[in-house]
Amino acid sequence: MILKGNRRGGAKDLALHLMKDENDHVQVQELRGFVSGDLMGALNETYAISKGTKCQKFMYSMSVNPPPGETASTADILEAIEKSEKVLKLTGQPRAIVFHEKDGRRHAHAVWSLIDAQAMKALRLRDDRKKLQPLTLELFIQHGWKVPEGLLDRENRDPRSFTLKEYHQARKHGRDPRRARSVIQTAWAISDSRPAFDAALEERGMKLAKGDRAGLVCVDMFGEVHPLPKRLGLRIKDVRARIGSERENPRAFQSVDEAREKTAALMLSMLQRFKGEIEETEDRKTEEFERRKAELVRRQRLERQSMVRRQEERQAEEARIRQSRFRTGFRGLWDALRGHNRRIRALNEREALAALRRDQEERDTLIQRHIEQRRHVDLFRRQLRKEFIRERRHIERSMTTYNEMQPNGGRNDLGL
């Protein structure tokens, strides 16, 4: 269990935050030591009492989260809160517990009052994070969860220290010369003149240019330079015989830099359009996901409300049956005198406790099923998000490359 807490004030803001409707489900599990029966009233009581002291951060708020991909029962989470209370030495202080469910995860928030109402002074709470860390480790081991290295040793955290530039440098993009050769040879085969060859290359994302050192080359859509005679498997004089000589008429051929600049301008325009299409598709898919999520949450809420009604009706009926065991009148007096009522009362208490446990187990089973349903929906969303992120990053990397192919490396005169 991941335990994170801090001292804070702002009773109203905290109550509003804990009851936010942005969560799929919100359940106030416990209000202990308060007169009020609702969370807002309970936390405002703490604030009112704190006014008799100089304490400004009069509450301690702690979140209790199972690690990603894991699930904890209500009893497990409540046990973690009880242990935290003992570690923090907040036993007996007014306490509120709220359960949240969102994005297929279920966690809890516990809030304690830090005001000793009898002595009218604030409780000292020091090194709470250091105190909670050993308990966090204990809970991980107890539940058989994989312990993060950072929890065992702060120096062993995953560094992931690559900068963005280093990351890009580490991922070297290869170019397949066989594909370039095939494209150039196809363009050559369907052309019988320089204009036809230029047009055929343009249709395939290539441009004819003169190399920095003598020779004719093709510049592909990635800015890579391919020696024309070598890719065609011809002698240079045979190539010049069809499309002309860069030596005799150098102005008739653009330079490699000019070809790259034109390619970059065209590609940037195309990539910008692709990026817009990706964003539009993502928006549409996101709206679809939100509709599916909202419908799932609506069904889950109705199912939980239905369970609550069934349990309340069953509880009422079971309470009536237990009460009917007590006889009235002279027979009831006789039962009381011979101790029979005491035995009935003990039986009723055992059955009532068993019924409470049964109802909680039913609720936990339903909650677990709802969490699994939500995880299934969220898996679709995560996969979709990863796909869009991957596509955007690929587009942005390509745009960066083409910007660098433009004059001044894609920057203006101010170097921006």
N, C-alpha and C positions, 0 to 999 in steps of 0.2 A: 504494500500500500504506500503510495506517495503522499506524504504529509507536508503541507505548506501552510504556514500561518503568519499572521502579523497583527500587531496592535493597531486599532483604528478608532475613529469617532464616526460621526455621521450616521446616526441610527436610522433616520428616514431613508437616506440614500442606500444604505445596506439592505434594508427591508425591501425596497423597490427592486434592487438588483437581484436579490435572491428569489423574488416572485416574478421575474420577467417572463413574459409569455413567449419569448423567443425560444425557450426550452420546449422540447416535445412534451415533457411531463414534469410537473413540480409537485412535490408532496412534503408538507410540513409533518415530519415524523414525531417531533417532540417539542414541547414547551414546558420546561421544568423551572419551578421557582418564580413564576410570574403570576400576577393576578389576571392579566389579560389573556383571552383565549385565541388571539390572532398574532401573527408575527410582527406586524407594524406596531401594535399596541405594546407587545412584550419588549421590543427594542427601545421604544420610546420611554418605557418605564425605567430602563437602564439609564437612559439619558437624563431623565428627571432626577434620579437618585445621584447621578454623578455631579449634578449642579451644586450639591452640598459639599463637594470637594474641589480641589484645583486640577483634577485629572481631566485632560482633554481627549486622550485616547483611552476611553473607558471600556472598550470591548476587545476581545481577542477572537479573530475570525480565522478558521482553519478549513482548508479543503482536503478531502480524503478521496484520492483517485486510485483505482486499480491501474497497473501499468497498461500501456496500449496493447490491445488484443486479448486482455484478460478480463474476467468478470468476477465480482465478489457478491456474495449474498447480503441481504440486509443485516443478518446477524454478524457476518464478518466485518462489515463496515462499522456497525455499532460497537463491536468489540474493540476495533482500532481506536474509535473515539474515546471509549472508556479508558484504554491504556494511555492514550495521549493526555487525558485529563489528570491521571495520576502522575505522569511524568512532569507535566507542567505545574503540578500542585494547585489545581483548580477544582479539586473535589468539593462538591456541595454548592458551587457557585451556580447562579441561574444560567440555564443553558437552553439554546434552541438548536434543533437539527433539521435541516432541509435537504431532501433528495432531489437531484436534477437528472434528467435524461435528455441527451442531445447528441445527434450524429452517431447513434448506436453505442453511446457510452453512458454509463450510470455512475454517478459519484455523489458525494454528500458534502455539505457545508455545516460546520458546527461553530456556534457563536457563544462565547461565555461573557458574562459580566465580570469586569475586573474590579468592581467596587464591593468592598466588605460593608454591607448595609448596616450591620450592628455597630462596627467601629467607625463607620463613615470615613473610610480612607481607601485609597487605591492599593491593590495588591501589586507587589513587585514581581516582575516577570523578566528574568534575564537569561540570555543565551538560549532562547527557545529553539532556535534552529539546531544548535548543537545538541540539545536534549532530544529533539525529535529524530535526528539522523540515526542514532543506534536503534531506535524503535522501528524506523522505516526498514532498516536492514533486517531486523528480527522478523517483521511481518513478511518481507519477501521470502525469507528462508522458510518460515512457517507454512506459507502457501505453495512452496515449491516453484516459485517464479524465478526466472533467470535474473540474477543480481547485476545491475549495471556496473561497469568497471569504475565509473566515477563515484559510485557509492562505496566501493571498497577502498579506493585510493584516488584522491582528487587529481593526482598526477597522471593517472592512467586513462583519462578520458580520451575519446576518439578525437584527435586533433583536427582533422580535416583542414589542414593549414594551407592548402593551395589557394592562392589568389585566383581571381577570375582569369587573369592573363596567363598564369601558369597552367590553369586547367585547360584553357584552349590550346596552349602550346603542347600539352601532353597528348591531346587528341589530334593526331596528324591525319589530314585528309589525303587519301591516296587518289591518284588519277590512273585510269586504265588506258594505256596507250593503244591497246588493240581496238577499243571503241572509236578513238579518234582516227585511227588509220582507216577503219571501215567507213566512217562518215566522209572523210576526205576522198577516198577512192570512189565512193558512190557518186559524190558531187562531180568528180573528174569524169567518170564514165558517162554521165548524162549531159556533159557539156562539150561544145565544140568551139567555144570562143571564150575570151576573157569575160565579157558581160554575163554569159550564161554560167560560167564557173562562179563568178561573184554571187549571182542570184542563188545558185544551188547551195553555196556555202551559207549565205544569209538565212536561207530556209532552215538550215540545220544548226543555227546558232554560232556560226563561225565567220571570221572575216579574214580576207587576204591582206597581207602586209609585207613590207620589206624588213628584213632583220637588221638588228643593230650592226652586226657584221655582215657582210655581203650575203645575199641569198634571199629566197622567197620563203615565207612562213605563213602558217595559219594560226590565228588566235581564237581559241575556243571560248565558250561562254563562261568559263572559270578564270579566263585571263592567262591560261597556259599557252605556251608557244610550241608549235609543232613544225619542224622543218619539212617543207612541202615535198621536195624530191625524195627525201628519205621515207616519208609516209606512203608516197606513191610507188616507191621502188623504181624510179626513173632517173635518168641522167638529167642534170640541170639544164643542159641545152635543149633537151626534148620538152621540158616544161616551158622554157622561155619561148620555144617555137610556137606554142599555142597561145600563151597569155601575155607575151611580151617580156622585155628585160628591164629589171629595176635599175640596171646600170645605164642603159641607153636613155631611159625616160624615168628618172627617179621621182619626178613630181606626180607621175601617174599612179604611184603606190603610196598608201598611207604608212606611217611608222607604226611600230608595235604599240607605243604609248598612245597614239591617236586611236588605234583600233581598240585598245583597252578602255579608253575614255568613252567611246561610243557604246561599247558593250556594257559598260557599267551604267550609263544613263538609261539604256533600254531595260537592263535587268532590274535596276532600282525601281523603275516604274512598275514593272511586272510584279516584283516582290511586294511592293506596297499594296498592290491590288490583292495579291495572295493573302497578305496579312489582314486586310480588311475582311476578306471572305472567311478567314479562320475565326476572326473575332465575332462576325455575324453568326457563324455556325455555333460557336461556343455559347453565345447569348441564347440562341434558340434551344440548344440542348440543355442549358442551365434552367431555362424556364420550364422545359419538359420535366426535368428532375425535380424542381420545386413543386410542380403540380403533383407528381407522384408521391413526393415526401409528405405534402400537406394531406393528401388523401389517406396515406398510411397512418399518419398521426391521428386524423379524425376517426378512422376505424378503431385504432388502438384505444383512444379515449372513450369511445362508446362501449367498447368491450370491457374496459376497466370499470366504467360506471355501472354496467350491467352486473359485473361480479360483485361490486360493493352492495348493490341492491339485494342480490341473492344472498350474500353473506349476512346482511342486516336482517333480512326476513328469517333466515335460518337461525340466527342468534336469538331473535325474539321468540321463535317457536321453541327452541331448546331451553331458553330461560323460563318460558311458561311451563314446560314439562318438568323442569327441576323444581319450580315453585309448587307444582301440584302434588309433589311428594309429601308436603307438610299437610297433615290433616288439621281440621279446625274443630272448634268446640271442645267438648269433653274429651274426645279422642286425641285432639291435639295436646291438651293439657296432660293427658296420660302419657303421650309420647315424650313430652318434655321431661316429665318426672322420671321416666325410666331410661332416659339418655338416648332415645331413638332419634330425636331431632338432631342431636349432636352428630350422630353417624350420618344422617342424611346430609347435613351441612358439609361435612368433610367430603362425602361423595360428590356433592354438587360442585364444590371448589375444584376437585380433581378434574371433573368433566369440563368445567368452564375453562380451566387452564389448557387442557388438551384441545378444546375447541379453538382457543386463541392461537395455539401453535399450528393447528391444522389450517386455519384461515390464513395465517402468515405464509405458510408453505405454499398454499394455493396462489397467493398474491405473488410470491417470489417466482413460482413456475411461470405464471402469466407474464411477469416482467421480463424474465429471461427469454421467453419466446418472442416478446416484442423487440427486445434488444437484438436478437438474431435476425428478425425481419428487417430491422433498420440497418443492421450491418450489411445485409445483402443489397439493399438499395444504395447504401453509401459506397459499397464496393464498385458499383457501376459508375457512381459519380467520381470516385478517386481515379479509376481507370481512364475515364473520359478526361479528367483534368490533366493527368499525366500525358495523355496523348496530345492535348492542345499545348501544354507547356513545351513538350518536345518539338512540336511543329513550329511554335513561335520562336524557340531558341534557334532552331535550324535557320529560319528565315532571318532572324536578327544577326546571326553569325554571317550569313551570306551578304546581308546588307552592309555590314561592317567591312567585309572584304571588298565589295564594290565601291564603297565610299573611299577606301584607301587607294583604289585604282584611278580615282578622279584627280584633277589638278589639286595640288596642295594637300593630297591625302584626304580629300573630302572636307577640308577646313576652309574657312574664309580667310581674308587677309589679316584678321586679328588673331588667327590661330585657334579659332573656336570651332 
